[in-house]
Amino acid sequence: MYQEVQDNLESIHGALLRMNRSIQAEGTFGIMKHDRWYKRIVRKRIDSVKAELYLVALGYNLRKYITKIMALHGNLGDE
């Protein structure tokens, strides 16, 4: 079984899947780290860390949603 896993990981298909996975994960976290100045988690307990990450993700998604709505309907403050 170990050899089968190694063969799958070292295949071209496995390399493409790993590359795609790393690109997808880094996209959102890269934007949060570099464009939104979110550098580090400041909480210490796991519950607090989860809450902090959920809030950061919520803010990211809300900003994305509002930007999309404004692009579709124009700036809502123009009326």
N, C-alpha and C positions, 0 to 999 in steps of 0.2 A: 504494500500500500504506500509506503514511504517513497518508493521509486516511482510509482505512478503519479504521486503528487509532484515530485521533482520534475518529471517529464512534462507534466501539464504546465508548471510554472515556467519552465525553460523554453517552451514552444513559442513560436511566433504569435499564435493566438493568445497565449497566456501573457506575453509581453505587451501586446496591444491592450488587453483588458486591464492590466496593471497601470499602464500609461493613462488610459482613459479615466480610471478611478482616481488617480492622483490629480488629474486636471480638474475633475468635477469637484473634488473636495477643496482644493486650493482656491477655486474661484470665489466662493462665498467668504471663506475665512481670509483670503487675501484682500478682498474689498474691505472687510471689517477692520483688518489690521492696518492697512496702508491708507485707504481713503477716508476712513472714519476715525482714525487715531485711537483704535482700541488695541492697546499694547499688551495688557496682562490682566489676569483675573486677580482681583484684590480680596476675594473672600477666602476663608480657610476651611469651613465645614462643607461636606459634599452637598448638603441640601442648599446651602447658600450659593455654592458654585453653580449648581443647576439653575437656581432662580436667576442668578446674574446672566448666565448664558441664554436662558429663555427670554429675558428682557431685552438683551442685545439683539437676539434673533427677531423678536417681535418688532423692535424699532427698525431693523433692517427691512423686514417684509412690509411694514406699514409705509416706509419711505418709498419702496419700490412700487407698491400699489397706488399710492397717491400720485407719483410721477406718471404712472401709466394712465390713470384717470384724467389727469390734467392734459396729457398728450392727446387723448381721444376727444375730449370735450373742450379743449382750449383752457386758458387760465380762468378759473371760476370767479376770480376777483374782479374781472373786467366789466361785469354787468352793472 
